[in-house]
Amino acid sequence: MLSRSTPIHEGALRRLHPETIEDPGRVRALLEDARAEGVPFHRGLNRRADLETATLEEILEEELVLRAPNFARSALGDQVFLNFTFAERPFFFATRICAEGEASRIRVGIPATIYFGERRDRARRAPDGGAGDPRRVEVEDGYGFFREAAVEDVSPSGLVLLTDTDSIPDRPLTVRFLDGRESGKE
């Protein structure tokens, strides 16, 4: 089971968010614009994460200074995920904690990549077996073996899967449906 302390590989993030900003000047410019507008940054990858909000106070040479009064300090791991919206466009990035300052501030590394975020306006819902949604799948583990996973939710663009492993291969995976209208298909 993934935890907040389990790092997620760059390849897995790219599969979820293939459109990116990687040019250091464009990354810095976007962050400067977000800071100037007072855009809130939210911690977490999905709707199940606690809503922890921060504001970008300062952009240093290699670090961002965030005012984050409600971040759970006990849950801060090596990798932090932040979402924000600027000019009506959602963005997402992963970074690392560099230092925890006073109680309401943390320093994180300037991200090398900012991803255009997934569309949150797409309806996500629990799988409905009556509608033919899958509830169970098998996911290839990267070595040719399959592990069972539960379908957490479904949307027009994909599935959220819950597995019992921290190992996420850094390449596309095969998913085999165990039930629902696609049962038996990969």
C-alpha positions as CSV (number, residue, x, y, z in Angstrom):
1,M,0.0,0.0,0.0
2,L,1.4,3.4,-0.9
3,S,1.9,5.9,1.9
4,R,2.8,9.5,1.9
5,S,6.4,8.5,2.4
6,T,6.6,6.3,-0.7
7,P,8.2,8.2,-3.5
8,I,6.5,8.1,-6.9
9,H,8.7,7.7,-9.9
10,E,8.9,10.4,-12.6
11,G,7.7,7.9,-15.2
12,A,4.5,7.2,-13.2
13,L,3.8,10.9,-12.9
14,R,4.4,11.4,-16.6
15,R,1.8,8.7,-17.4
16,L,-0.8,10.5,-15.2
17,H,0.1,14.0,-16.4
18,P,1.8,13.8,-19.9
19,E,1.7,17.5,-20.7
20,T,4.5,19.3,-18.8
21,I,6.6,22.5,-18.4
22,E,10.2,21.5,-18.0
23,D,12.1,24.6,-19.1
24,P,13.6,26.1,-15.9
25,G,12.8,29.6,-17.0
26,R,9.1,28.8,-17.7
27,V,8.9,26.8,-14.4
28,R,10.2,29.8,-12.5
29,A,8.0,32.3,-14.4
30,L,4.8,30.2,-13.7
31,L,5.7,30.0,-10.0
32,E,6.5,33.8,-9.9
33,D,3.0,34.5,-11.4
34,A,1.3,32.2,-8.9
35,R,3.2,33.9,-6.0
36,A,2.3,37.4,-7.3
37,E,-1.4,36.4,-7.5
38,G,-1.5,34.7,-4.1
39,V,-2.6,31.4,-5.6
40,P,-3.2,28.7,-3.0
41,F,-1.2,25.5,-3.3
42,H,-3.0,22.3,-2.1
43,R,-1.2,19.2,-0.9
44,G,-2.3,15.8,-2.1
45,L,-2.8,13.8,-5.3
46,N,-6.5,13.1,-5.2
47,R,-9.9,13.7,-3.5
48,R,-9.0,11.4,-0.6
49,A,-6.1,13.5,0.5
50,D,-6.4,15.9,3.4
51,L,-6.9,19.5,2.1
52,E,-3.7,21.2,3.3
53,T,-3.2,24.7,1.9
54,A,-0.1,26.8,1.5
55,T,0.9,30.1,-0.2
56,L,4.2,30.7,-2.0
57,E,6.0,33.4,-0.1
58,E,9.4,33.5,-1.7
59,I,11.3,31.9,-4.6
60,L,15.0,31.5,-3.8
61,E,17.8,30.2,-6.0
62,E,16.9,26.5,-5.6
63,E,14.0,26.5,-3.1
64,L,10.5,27.7,-2.6
65,V,9.4,29.1,0.8
66,L,5.8,28.1,1.5
67,R,3.6,29.5,4.3
68,A,1.8,26.3,5.3
69,P,0.1,26.7,8.6
70,N,-2.1,23.6,8.3
71,F,0.3,21.1,6.9
72,A,0.5,18.0,9.1
73,R,4.1,18.0,10.1
74,S,4.0,14.3,11.2
75,A,2.9,13.4,7.6
76,L,5.6,15.3,5.7
77,G,7.8,12.7,3.9
78,D,10.7,13.1,1.6
79,Q,8.4,13.8,-1.4
80,V,5.6,16.5,-1.3
81,F,2.9,16.9,-4.0
82,L,1.3,20.3,-4.6
83,N,-1.6,21.2,-6.9
84,F,-2.6,24.7,-7.9
85,T,-4.7,26.5,-10.4
86,F,-3.4,29.5,-12.4
87,A,-5.3,31.3,-15.2
88,E,-8.1,28.6,-14.8
89,R,-5.6,25.8,-15.6
90,P,-4.8,23.1,-13.0
91,F,-1.1,22.3,-12.4
92,F,0.7,19.7,-10.3
93,F,4.3,19.1,-9.2
94,A,6.3,16.8,-6.9
95,T,9.2,18.2,-4.9
96,R,11.2,17.4,-1.8
97,I,11.3,19.0,1.7
98,C,14.6,20.9,2.1
99,A,13.9,22.3,5.6
100,E,11.1,22.9,8.0
101,G,11.3,26.4,9.4
102,E,9.1,27.9,12.0
103,A,5.8,26.2,12.7
104,S,4.0,27.7,9.6
105,R,6.8,27.6,7.0
106,I,8.5,25.0,5.0
107,R,11.2,25.1,2.2
108,V,10.9,22.8,-0.7
109,G,13.0,22.3,-3.8
110,I,12.0,24.1,-7.0
111,P,10.5,21.4,-9.2
112,A,12.3,20.4,-12.4
113,T,8.9,19.6,-14.0
114,I,5.4,21.1,-13.5
115,Y,2.6,19.0,-14.9
116,F,-0.6,20.2,-16.4
117,G,-3.1,18.7,-13.9
118,E,-5.9,16.3,-14.6
119,R,-9.3,17.8,-15.1
120,R,-11.0,17.8,-11.7
121,D,-14.4,18.6,-13.3
122,R,-14.6,15.1,-14.7
123,A,-17.0,13.1,-12.5
124,R,-15.4,10.5,-10.3
125,R,-17.6,7.9,-8.7
126,A,-17.4,4.6,-6.9
127,P,-17.6,1.6,-9.3
128,D,-21.1,0.4,-9.9
129,G,-21.3,-3.3,-10.7
130,G,-24.8,-2.8,-12.0
131,A,-23.6,-0.4,-14.7
132,G,-20.8,-2.8,-15.7
133,D,-18.0,-1.0,-13.9
134,P,-15.0,-3.1,-12.8
135,R,-14.5,-3.6,-9.1
136,R,-11.4,-5.8,-9.3
137,V,-8.5,-5.9,-11.7
138,E,-5.1,-7.5,-11.9
139,V,-2.1,-5.2,-12.5
140,E,1.2,-6.4,-14.0
141,D,4.0,-5.8,-11.4
142,G,6.7,-5.0,-14.0
143,Y,8.1,-8.5,-13.9
144,G,5.4,-10.4,-15.8
145,F,3.4,-11.3,-12.7
146,F,0.0,-9.9,-11.9
147,R,-1.2,-8.6,-8.5
148,E,-4.9,-8.0,-7.7
149,A,-6.1,-4.4,-7.1
150,A,-9.4,-2.9,-6.1
151,V,-11.0,-0.2,-8.2
152,E,-11.3,2.8,-5.9
153,D,-13.2,5.1,-8.4
154,V,-14.0,5.4,-12.1
155,S,-14.1,8.5,-14.4
156,P,-14.4,9.0,-18.2
157,S,-10.6,9.1,-18.4
158,G,-9.6,6.2,-16.2
159,L,-9.6,4.3,-12.9
160,V,-8.0,4.8,-9.5
161,L,-6.6,1.5,-8.3
162,L,-5.7,0.5,-4.8
163,T,-2.9,-2.1,-4.5
164,D,-1.0,-3.9,-1.7
165,T,2.4,-2.9,-3.0
166,D,4.8,0.1,-2.9
167,S,6.4,-1.0,-6.1
168,I,5.3,1.0,-9.1
169,P,7.3,0.2,-12.3
170,D,8.5,3.1,-14.3
171,R,6.7,2.1,-17.5
172,P,3.2,1.5,-18.9
173,L,1.5,-1.5,-17.2
174,T,-1.0,-4.1,-18.3
175,V,-4.3,-4.1,-16.5
176,R,-6.6,-7.2,-16.7
177,F,-10.2,-6.8,-15.8
178,L,-11.6,-9.5,-13.4
179,D,-15.2,-8.4,-13.5
180,G,-17.5,-5.8,-15.0
181,R,-18.4,-5.5,-18.7
182,E,-14.7,-5.7,-19.7
183,S,-14.1,-8.9,-17.7
184,G,-11.2,-11.0,-19.1
185,K,-9.8,-8.1,-21.3
186,E,-6.4,-6.5,-20.9
